[in-house]
Amino acid sequence: MTRIYLDHNATTPVDPAVLDAMLPFLSSEFGNASSIHAFGQRARATVETAREQVAALINARPQEIVFTSGGTESDNHAIFGVVSASSGSAPPHIITSSIEHEAVLNSCQALEKQGVAVTYLPVSHDGLIDLDALRKSIRPETVLFTVMHANNELGNVQPLEEIGRIAAEHDVYFHTDAVQSMGKIPVDVKTLQVDLLSLSGHKFYAPKGVGAIYIKGGTQLCQLLYGGHHQRGFRPGTENVAGIVGLGKAAEVARMALAADSARISGLRDKLEHGLLERVPESRVNAAAAPRTPNTSNMTFPGIEGEALIIALDLKGIACSTGAACSSGAVEPSHVLTAIGLPAAEARASIRFSLGRGTTEAEIDAALEIVPAAVAQLRKLSATYTKAVRSVSD
């Protein structure tokens, strides 16, 4: 059975060029990048090359890039780091959105327990924050906006340029979780006017366990970890040289392939959506009117349970998800889907398809045969759905 992978927002395969770049640093080039002998010097040189590659992808300066273990660590560092560095007689205040990744939401909730005030902005039906509501939420003690660039479940893209301008006008730090936009749409820290940005390698064809945080020069940020003086003290600990090399190479590949990948993948995504809308009655695309990353489609199929559909599709060779991989096994419906106004039953009837660099037209054609059949079969087994259909037809 041919396997079709449509869950690239959860993780991506390591690009062959990335793997080739990493291999020497998993074998013969094993030096510690902090050692001053030849082994260490070669490791240090490759780390700094990777720093330049990541910086080039987001139009930053190399010295503004700090390597981390991934998006969660980067998000935590940005949020806790800004709050810890803030000064003032009143407790600091953070503004975020209601559809952030758990790495941001749980950080904010932890800070609330320490007396930090947090405003969670609601979003529209298409998952976008209201800029007027953002302005009205600003207080004298506001120290940080943290708003994700692209949502991991919907793919909708927030208006970061406008948010950045508002932050600059009010002298508030601005952090964005760009984990899901990296390598899919252009990300320019200067255009977006962000002070802090998080990214994770395994979302754009680098290995798991490596990421980075962009820290704009002059940003007041406390370190979270204590140890040696690695990475200007922001992130002590021996660098993951092989992972960092892979991250750098993935950034280089993404920068060169971005336009072509985006055009091809968005065409396949649109074909998938249009085909499913035609073949599956009552189906719809969530956040369809919002700007979205070219690879992501979140669809609702009333009358089914998303988890059941995921299992049925997996048995037929298609891998997709009900939303964030970090939330697998959660009993509650997606906080993102309920935030955009979906009733709990419809949120549970929604699944996410996320395409990638290796997705082919033949795979989309196959999905357009398999998914409608699986939905139809599950609907036949749903007493609630069949009863509703009968009542409408009577």
N, C-alpha and C positions, 0 to 999 in steps of 0.2 A: 504493500500500500504506500502510495506517495504521500509524504507529509508536507503540509502547507503551513508555514509559520506566519501568522498574522497578529503577532503580539510584540512588535518591536518597541512599543512604549514601555514594556516591562523590562526587556533587555535585548541587546543586539548581538549577533555573532561577531567574533573578533575578525576584523578585515585581514585578509592574507598579507597585505603589505605591513600591517601593524604587527602581526605575528612574526614576520621575518625580521622586523626592526628589533623586536624584543629578544629573540632567541639567544643572541650572543650574551645578553645580560642575565640569562638564566643558566649559563654554562661558563664559558671561559672568562668573560668580562664580569667578574663577581665583586669588584672592588667597592669599598665603602666610599661614597662620594665626599665624605669629610676627611678621608685620609690624604696625606700630602705626598705619598709616593706615587709612582706611575700608575698603578692600578686605580688608586683613588682619583688621580687627576683625569684619567679617561672617563671614569664614571661621572665626575663633576662636569666635565665638558658636555656629556650627553644630556645631563639634567638641565644644564643651562640652554642647550639647543632646544630641548622640549619646552622650556619656559618661553622661549622666543616664538615657537610654533603656536602655542596656546594663545599667547598675547596677540599674534598676528590674526588669529581667527576672530577675535573680538575687538580689534583695534585698540589694544591697551599697550602699556609699556611692560617689558619683561619683568622689571622689578616690582610690578603691581600684581604679579601672579604668585600665589602661594599654593603649593600642592597639598592635597588632603586625601582622606580615604574615600571621599565621594560626596554626593549631594547633601546627605543628612549632616555630616560633620561641617560642611561649608555653611549650611543654613544655620546650624547652632552657633557657629563661630560668629557669623554676622550679627545675629540677634542678641545673643548674650554679650558679645564683645562690645556692641554699641551701648547697650544698657549699662554695662559695668563701667564704661568710660564716661558716662554722662554725669553731670554735676548740676545741682540745683536743690532748692529747699523743698520742692514738691516732688513726689514720686514721679518717675518718668512715665511717658505715655507712648504707646505704639499703635499704629493703624495698620490693619491687614485686611484681607478679604475672607469671606466665609468659605471659599472653595480652595484654599491653599492645601498643599501637601501636608501630611501629618508631621513631617519634620519641622514645618513652620508652626502649624497649629499647636502641636504639643509643646513646643518651645515657649510659645506665647502663654499657654495655659500654666506652664510651670512658673513663668515669671509672675503671672497673676497671683499665685500663691505666696509670692515674695513681696506683694504690695504694688507691683507694676500695673498700671491701668492699660487695658487693651480694648480697642474698638474693632469689631469685626464687621466690615462693610457688607451689606447684602449685594446680590448681583441680579442682573436682569435675566429674562428667560433664556437669553443667549450667553449667559455666564459672564457678562461684563459689569464692572463696577461703575457707579455713577460718579462722575468727577465733581459734580456739585456737592454730593454727599461727602466726598473726600474732603473738599475744602471746608465744609461745615464741621467736620470732625476734628479739625486741627485745634490744638490747645497751646497755650504758652509753654507747657511742659512736654509737648510732643517732640520726641527725639528720633523717631524712625518710622518710615513707611516700609513695609515688606509685602510686595505684591508680585506674584509669579508672572513670568512672561507668557508661557503657554501652559494651559491646563493639561495634566496628564490623562484625564479621562475624556474630556471633550475636544481637546486640541485648540480651543478658542484662545486667541491672542489678545492680551490686554493692551490698552493704549499707553504704553510706557513712556513715550516721548512727552505726552501731556502730563502724566504723573510726575515725570522728572522735572518738568518746568515748575509745577506746583511745589515740589519739594525744594527746589532751588530758591523760589520766591520766599519761602518761609524758613529757610536755613535749617531744613530737616534732612537727615541722612535718608538715602533711598537704597534699599536692597531688593534685588529680584532673584528669585529662584528660576534660573534659565535652563534647568536640567532637560526639559522637554523641547525647548526650542533650538538647542545647540545642534548644529549640523543639518537642521531642517529649514530654517529661515535665517536671513541675515541678522546678526547680533553685533551691534556696534555700541560699545559702552559710552562713547562720546555723544552719539546721536540720541541714545536713550537717556543720557544724563543720570546714570546710576553711579552710586558710590561703592556699592558692593554687589557682586554677582556670583552665584553658585552654579557649578557645572559638575557633571558626573560622566566618567569615561564610558561606562558600559551602555550608555544610551546612544552613543554614536560610534560604535564599532571598535572601542578600546576595551581592555579587560575590566572585570569587576574589581572593586577595591581601590580605585584611584580616581581622584577628581581634583578640583581646584576651586579656589575662591579668588576673585578679583577684588583687590582693595585699592581704591583710588588713592593716589598720593595725597598725604595730608589728613586722611581719615583717622579720627581718634578711635582706636579699637583696642580693647584689652585682650591679651592672650588668654586662652582657656587651659592650655597644657603647659606644664613646666618641666624643663629638662635642660638640654643643651641649647646652643645658640643657632640652631639650624633655621634657615629661611627667615632671617632677621628677627628671630625669636618668636615669630607668630605661630610657628608649628614645629616645635622641637621633636626630635626623634630621627633615627636613621632613615633617609629617603628610600622609598620603594623604587629603586632605579629602573628595573625592568618595566614596572607599571607606568612610571612617568614617561619613559621612552615610548611606550605604547600610546599613551595619551597624546604626546606630542605628535607622533606620526598620524594618529587619527585626526587630530586637528588640522594637520597639513592636508590630508586627503579630503577632509570635509570642505576646507576652503576652496580647493580646486574643483571639487565635484558638485558643490552646492546647487548651482543653477541647473545643471543637467539632471541631477537627482530629483530636484523639486518638480521640474516640469514633467518628468516621466512618471514619478510616483503619484503626483496629483491627478494625472490622467487615469491611472489605474484605480485610485480611490474613488474618483467620480464615476467610473464605470461600475464599480462595485455598488456604490450607493444607488445609482439610477436603476441598476438591474434588480436590486433587492426591493426597492420601492415599487417597481412594476410587478414583481413576482410574489410579494408577500403582502396580502391585504392588511390595511390599517398600520403598516410599519411607517416609521418616520425617523428622520435624522435629528438628533439633539444638537442645539446651538448651530443649526445650519446657516443662519443669517449672519453669524459673526465671522470675522477674519479667523481662519484656522490654519494650523500647520498642515502641510500638503498630504500627510500620511495618515491622518487620524479620522475615524468615523465612529461615532457613538450612536447606536440605533436602538429604538424601542420596538419590541414585537409583542404587543398586548396579547395576553392569554397564555403566556409561558413563564416559567421561572428561569431566569438567566443562568443560574448554576446548572440546571438540568440541560439547557441548550449547550452550554460549554462542554459538558460531559458527552452529549450526543455528537457534537461536532468533533470532539477529540477522537471518539471511536471511529469516525469517518476520515480522520487524518488531518483535521483543521485545528490549529491552535489559535485561540483568541482568549479574551478575558471579559470579566464583568466590570473591570475598572482597575484600580490601583493594585499592583501585585502585593504591595505592603499590607493590603487589607484583606487578602485572601482568607476565607474562613470566617469573616465577620458576619454576624447575624443581622446587624442593622443594614438598611439600604444605604447606598452611597450618599455621603453628605454632600457631594457635588451635585448629584442629580436632584436631591430634595431641595437644595438651595436654589436651583433654577425653576422650582415650582412643580416638579413631577410628584404625583402621589406615590406613596411607598410601593404600591403594587406595580406601578409603571417603572419606578426606579429599579425594582427587582427583575423587571422584564427587559432590561436593557443590557446590551453587550457592546464591547469596544473591539473594533478591528483596527490594527495599526500596522501599516505596510512598511517595507524597508527596501534597502538597496538591492536585495536579492529577489524581491517579489517579481513574478513574471505575469504576463497577460494570460498564459495558460492556467496559472494558479487561480487567477480571478475568475476565469471562465468556469473552472471546476467548482469554486466556491459558490458561484451563482446557480449551480445545479444542486449542490449539497445543502446549503443553508435553507432555502425555501422548503425543501423536502423535510428537513429536520424540524422546522417550525410547524409545518402542517401536521406532522406526526404527533408532536407534543400537544398541539391544540386539540387533537382528537381525544387525547388522554385527559384533557382538562375539563372536569365537570363544570367548573365555573364559566369557562369560555364557551363551551358548547351550549350551556343554558342561556348565556347572554345572546348568542347568535340566534337561537330559536326565538327568544322574546322579541328581538328586533324584526325578524322575518314574519312573525305572527300578526 
